[in-house]
Amino acid sequence: MDYKIVETGSDLTVAMSGRFTFVDREPFGKVVQRIGQMTGGTCAIDLSAVEFVDSAALGMLLMARDAAGSHGARLVLRGPKGHVKRVFDIAKFDALFVIEPAA
């Protein structure tokens, strides 16, 4: 997994690409840490370039949601498609996250 963080005012966008799996727990932990530093605003995790997620990735996204919520920020998942969208549908992530289509 590769990622890039872009800050715009009080909002944050995390653009991710590649495969998002258990082996990404350490680099994504840094992302969660940054999300946990937000005070308000919205964090959008752009998944439009992510081609695969496993169950560990789902857990890491839940950790990111909790980190955002603990400081009054809102977390949205943006642009999942293909395999990622199917996994989110099966996991009923639409009940846990705001999921936006790709911009």
KOLDRENVEX-149435 format. One line per field, with one value per residue: residue number from 1; x negated, y, z of N, C-alpha, C in turn; residue in three letters. Coordinates in steps of 0.2 Angstrom, whole numbers, plus 5000, padded with zeros to 4 digits. Layout:
BEGIN
num: (NUM / ...)
nc1: (X / ...)
nc2: (Y / ...)
nc3: (Z / ...)
cac1: (X / ...)
cac2: (Y / ...)
cac3: (Z / ...)
cc1: (X / ...)
cc2: (Y / ...)
cc3: (Z / ...)
residu: (ALA / ...)
This chain:
BEGIN
num: (1 / 2 / 3 / 4 / 5 / 6 / 7 / 8 / 9 / 10 / 11 / 12 / 13 / 14 / 15 / 16 / 17 / 18 / 19 / 20 / 21 / 22 / 23 / 24 / 25 / 26 / 27 / 28 / 29 / 30 / 31 / 32 / 33 / 34 / 35 / 36 / 37 / 38 / 39 / 40 / 41 / 42 / 43 / 44 / 45 / 46 / 47 / 48 / 49 / 50 / 51 / 52 / 53 / 54 / 55 / 56 / 57 / 58 / 59 / 60 / 61 / 62 / 63 / 64 / 65 / 66 / 67 / 68 / 69 / 70 / 71 / 72 / 73 / 74 / 75 / 76 / 77 / 78 / 79 / 80 / 81 / 82 / 83 / 84 / 85 / 86 / 87 / 88 / 89 / 90 / 91 / 92 / 93 / 94 / 95 / 96 / 97 / 98 / 99 / 100 / 101 / 102 / 103)
nc1: (4996 / 4997 / 4998 / 5004 / 5005 / 5015 / 5018 / 5031 / 5035 / 5045 / 5048 / 5043 / 5036 / 5033 / 5025 / 5025 / 5016 / 5014 / 5012 / 5021 / 5017 / 5014 / 5000 / 4998 / 5000 / 4991 / 4987 / 5000 / 5004 / 4997 / 5005 / 5017 / 5013 / 5011 / 5024 / 5030 / 5025 / 5033 / 5044 / 5060 / 5067 / 5066 / 5060 / 5056 / 5054 / 5047 / 5050 / 5050 / 5040 / 5036 / 5034 / 5036 / 5042 / 5040 / 5046 / 5039 / 5037 / 5050 / 5052 / 5042 / 5047 / 5058 / 5052 / 5046 / 5058 / 5063 / 5052 / 5054 / 5067 / 5065 / 5060 / 5069 / 5069 / 5075 / 5075 / 5074 / 5076 / 5070 / 5074 / 5073 / 5071 / 5074 / 5066 / 5064 / 5076 / 5085 / 5081 / 5084 / 5097 / 5101 / 5097 / 5105 / 5101 / 5107 / 5116 / 5108 / 5099 / 5099 / 5100 / 5093 / 5096 / 5083 / 5074)
nc2: (4994 / 5011 / 5028 / 5045 / 5060 / 5074 / 5090 / 5101 / 5115 / 5112 / 5100 / 5083 / 5072 / 5056 / 5048 / 5033 / 5018 / 5003 / 4987 / 4984 / 4977 / 4966 / 4967 / 4981 / 4987 / 4994 / 5006 / 5011 / 5013 / 5025 / 5034 / 5033 / 5038 / 5052 / 5055 / 5054 / 5066 / 5076 / 5089 / 5091 / 5094 / 5085 / 5069 / 5061 / 5045 / 5040 / 5028 / 5024 / 5020 / 5008 / 4991 / 4979 / 4973 / 4965 / 4956 / 4962 / 4975 / 4980 / 4980 / 4990 / 5001 / 5003 / 5007 / 5019 / 5026 / 5026 / 5034 / 5046 / 5050 / 5051 / 5064 / 5072 / 5073 / 5069 / 5054 / 5048 / 5036 / 5035 / 5032 / 5017 / 5003 / 4989 / 4974 / 4979 / 4987 / 4976 / 4969 / 4978 / 4979 / 4966 / 4966 / 4975 / 4988 / 5000 / 5003 / 5007 / 5017 / 5033 / 5031 / 5037 / 5040 / 5039 / 5054)
nc3: (5000 / 4996 / 5001 / 5002 / 5011 / 5011 / 5017 / 5019 / 5025 / 5039 / 5035 / 5030 / 5018 / 5013 / 5002 / 4995 / 4988 / 4978 / 4986 / 5001 / 5016 / 5030 / 5031 / 5030 / 5042 / 5051 / 5043 / 5041 / 5053 / 5056 / 5049 / 5056 / 5068 / 5064 / 5060 / 5072 / 5078 / 5073 / 5075 / 5074 / 5058 / 5042 / 5038 / 5023 / 5017 / 5003 / 4992 / 4979 / 4971 / 4977 / 4976 / 4982 / 4998 / 5014 / 5028 / 5039 / 5035 / 5035 / 5049 / 5052 / 5046 / 5054 / 5066 / 5062 / 5060 / 5073 / 5079 / 5073 / 5077 / 5091 / 5093 / 5088 / 5074 / 5057 / 5048 / 5031 / 5018 / 5002 / 4986 / 4984 / 4974 / 4963 / 4969 / 4982 / 4985 / 4984 / 4995 / 5006 / 5004 / 5008 / 5021 / 5026 / 5028 / 5025 / 5035 / 5045 / 5041 / 5032 / 5015 / 5000 / 4982 / 4970 / 4966)
cac1: (5000 / 4994 / 5002 / 5002 / 5009 / 5016 / 5022 / 5034 / 5038 / 5046 / 5049 / 5038 / 5038 / 5028 / 5026 / 5021 / 5016 / 5011 / 5016 / 5021 / 5017 / 5011 / 4993 / 4998 / 5002 / 4987 / 4988 / 5007 / 5004 / 4995 / 5011 / 5022 / 5010 / 5012 / 5031 / 5031 / 5023 / 5038 / 5049 / 5065 / 5066 / 5067 / 5055 / 5058 / 5049 / 5049 / 5049 / 5052 / 5034 / 5035 / 5037 / 5038 / 5042 / 5041 / 5050 / 5035 / 5038 / 5056 / 5050 / 5038 / 5052 / 5062 / 5047 / 5046 / 5065 / 5063 / 5047 / 5057 / 5072 / 5063 / 5058 / 5074 / 5069 / 5079 / 5072 / 5078 / 5073 / 5072 / 5072 / 5071 / 5073 / 5072 / 5066 / 5065 / 5083 / 5089 / 5080 / 5087 / 5105 / 5102 / 5096 / 5110 / 5098 / 5111 / 5119 / 5103 / 5096 / 5101 / 5096 / 5095 / 5093 / 5077 / 5076)
cac2: (5000 / 5017 / 5033 / 5052 / 5064 / 5080 / 5094 / 5107 / 5118 / 5107 / 5093 / 5079 / 5067 / 5051 / 5045 / 5026 / 5014 / 4996 / 4982 / 4986 / 4971 / 4965 / 4969 / 4988 / 4989 / 4999 / 5012 / 5014 / 5016 / 5032 / 5037 / 5033 / 5043 / 5058 / 5056 / 5055 / 5073 / 5081 / 5092 / 5093 / 5093 / 5078 / 5065 / 5057 / 5040 / 5039 / 5021 / 5023 / 5016 / 5002 / 4985 / 4973 / 4973 / 4959 / 4958 / 4966 / 4981 / 4982 / 4982 / 4996 / 5007 / 5004 / 5010 / 5026 / 5029 / 5028 / 5039 / 5052 / 5051 / 5053 / 5071 / 5076 / 5073 / 5064 / 5050 / 5045 / 5032 / 5038 / 5029 / 5010 / 5000 / 4982 / 4970 / 4983 / 4988 / 4970 / 4967 / 4983 / 4977 / 4960 / 4967 / 4980 / 4994 / 5006 / 5004 / 5009 / 5023 / 5036 / 5029 / 5041 / 5037 / 5042 / 5061)
cac3: (5000 / 4996 / 5003 / 5003 / 5015 / 5009 / 5022 / 5017 / 5031 / 5045 / 5032 / 5028 / 5013 / 5013 / 4995 / 4995 / 4981 / 4979 / 4991 / 5008 / 5019 / 5036 / 5031 / 5030 / 5049 / 5053 / 5040 / 5042 / 5060 / 5056 / 5046 / 5061 / 5072 / 5061 / 5060 / 5079 / 5080 / 5070 / 5080 / 5070 / 5051 / 5039 / 5035 / 5018 / 5014 / 4995 / 4991 / 4972 / 4968 / 4981 / 4972 / 4986 / 5005 / 5018 / 5035 / 5043 / 5032 / 5038 / 5056 / 5052 / 5044 / 5060 / 5070 / 5059 / 5062 / 5081 / 5080 / 5070 / 5081 / 5097 / 5093 / 5084 / 5066 / 5053 / 5043 / 5026 / 5014 / 4996 / 4979 / 4983 / 4968 / 4962 / 4975 / 4988 / 4985 / 4986 / 5002 / 5010 / 5004 / 5012 / 5028 / 5028 / 5030 / 5024 / 5041 / 5049 / 5038 / 5026 / 5009 / 4995 / 4976 / 4968 / 4964)
cc1: (4996 / 5000 / 4999 / 5007 / 5009 / 5020 / 5024 / 5038 / 5039 / 5047 / 5043 / 5040 / 5032 / 5029 / 5022 / 5021 / 5013 / 5016 / 5015 / 5022 / 5014 / 5004 / 4992 / 5000 / 4998 / 4987 / 4995 / 5007 / 5002 / 5001 / 5016 / 5019 / 5012 / 5019 / 5033 / 5029 / 5028 / 5042 / 5055 / 5063 / 5068 / 5061 / 5058 / 5053 / 5051 / 5046 / 5050 / 5046 / 5032 / 5038 / 5039 / 5037 / 5043 / 5045 / 5046 / 5036 / 5044 / 5055 / 5047 / 5042 / 5056 / 5058 / 5047 / 5052 / 5065 / 5058 / 5050 / 5062 / 5071 / 5061 / 5063 / 5074 / 5073 / 5075 / 5076 / 5073 / 5075 / 5069 / 5070 / 5074 / 5071 / 5072 / 5067 / 5072 / 5087 / 5087 / 5083 / 5095 / 5106 / 5101 / 5100 / 5107 / 5102 / 5115 / 5114 / 5099 / 5100 / 5097 / 5098 / 5092 / 5086 / 5079 / 5075)
cc2: (5006 / 5022 / 5040 / 5055 / 5071 / 5084 / 5100 / 5110 / 5113 / 5100 / 5089 / 5074 / 5062 / 5047 / 5038 / 5023 / 5007 / 4991 / 4984 / 4980 / 4971 / 4968 / 4977 / 4991 / 4994 / 5006 / 5015 / 5016 / 5023 / 5036 / 5038 / 5038 / 5050 / 5060 / 5058 / 5062 / 5078 / 5083 / 5095 / 5092 / 5086 / 5075 / 5060 / 5052 / 5038 / 5032 / 5019 / 5019 / 5010 / 4996 / 4979 / 4975 / 4967 / 4961 / 4962 / 4973 / 4984 / 4984 / 4989 / 5002 / 5008 / 5008 / 5018 / 5029 / 5031 / 5034 / 5046 / 5055 / 5054 / 5060 / 5075 / 5077 / 5068 / 5060 / 5047 / 5041 / 5034 / 5033 / 5021 / 5007 / 4992 / 4978 / 4973 / 4984 / 4982 / 4968 / 4972 / 4981 / 4971 / 4961 / 4973 / 4986 / 5001 / 5008 / 5007 / 5016 / 5026 / 5034 / 5033 / 5038 / 5041 / 5049 / 5062)
cc3: (5000 / 4998 / 5003 / 5007 / 5013 / 5014 / 5018 / 5022 / 5037 / 5042 / 5030 / 5023 / 5013 / 5007 / 4995 / 4989 / 4983 / 4983 / 4998 / 5013 / 5026 / 5037 / 5031 / 5037 / 5052 / 5050 / 5041 / 5049 / 5061 / 5054 / 5052 / 5066 / 5070 / 5061 / 5067 / 5082 / 5077 / 5076 / 5076 / 5063 / 5049 / 5037 / 5030 / 5016 / 5007 / 4994 / 4983 / 4968 / 4972 / 4977 / 4976 / 4994 / 5008 / 5024 / 5039 / 5041 / 5035 / 5045 / 5056 / 5051 / 5050 / 5065 / 5068 / 5061 / 5069 / 5082 / 5078 / 5075 / 5088 / 5098 / 5089 / 5077 / 5063 / 5048 / 5038 / 5021 / 5007 / 4990 / 4979 / 4977 / 4967 / 4968 / 4981 / 4990 / 4987 / 4993 / 5007 / 5010 / 5008 / 5019 / 5031 / 5031 / 5029 / 5030 / 5046 / 5047 / 5033 / 5020 / 5003 / 4988 / 4974 / 4965 / 4956)
residu: (MET / ASP / TYR / LYS / ILE / VAL / GLU / THR / GLY / SER / ASP / LEU / THR / VAL / ALA / MET / SER / GLY / ARG / PHE / THR / PHE / VAL / ASP / ARG / GLU / PRO / PHE / GLY / LYS / VAL / VAL / GLN / ARG / ILE / GLY / GLN / MET / THR / GLY / GLY / THR / CYS / ALA / ILE / ASP / LEU / SER / ALA / VAL / GLU / PHE / VAL / ASP / SER / ALA / ALA / LEU / GLY / MET / LEU / LEU / MET / ALA / ARG / ASP / ALA / ALA / GLY / SER / HIS / GLY / ALA / ARG / LEU / VAL / LEU / ARG / GLY / PRO / LYS / GLY / HIS / VAL / LYS / ARG / VAL / PHE / ASP / ILE / ALA / LYS / PHE / ASP / ALA / LEU / PHE / VAL / ILE / GLU / PRO / ALA / ALA)
